[in-house]
Amino acid sequence: MEGLLKLSTLMIVCMLVTAPMASDAAITCGAVTNSLGQCYNYLLRGGFIPRGCCFGVQRLHNMARTTRDRQQACRCIQGAARALGSRLNPGRAAGLPGACRVRISYPISARTNCNNVR
């Protein structure tokens, strides 16, 4: 129950923080957050990666077809990472696509310049 409350809070924060950025892209921060929601515990605590998490990473990859979509997804991920703060393990976040065998065109990192994502 506590995890669900945290996830709901994270989703709301992400939507509020990044909502103004969503106007030009078809992908929304809500969609990004929904796709990666099952990754939450792994990104914070480690352990095994839930199957639903990897399905979500693949779904996000499939949704982000255009440059604008990929840039928006990058911004949404960064907003979520900022909301989680020091609780987020940056190494797990960066390694998540590879661990799920999904190839994305940019690194998942708070330092990624989303404007350079193609």
Secondary structure as GFF3:
##gff-version 3
##sequence-region A 1 118
A	DSSP	alpha_helix	2	18	.	.	.	ID=ss1
A	DSSP	three_ten_helix	19	23	.	.	.	ID=ss2
A	DSSP	alpha_helix	29	36	.	.	.	ID=ss3
A	DSSP	three_ten_helix	37	39	.	.	.	ID=ss4
A	DSSP	alpha_helix	40	45	.	.	.	ID=ss5
A	DSSP	alpha_helix	51	63	.	.	.	ID=ss6
A	DSSP	alpha_helix	67	84	.	.	.	ID=ss7
A	DSSP	three_ten_helix	85	87	.	.	.	ID=ss8
A	DSSP	alpha_helix	90	99	.	.	.	ID=ss9
A	DSSP	three_ten_helix	114	116	.	.	.	ID=ss10
###
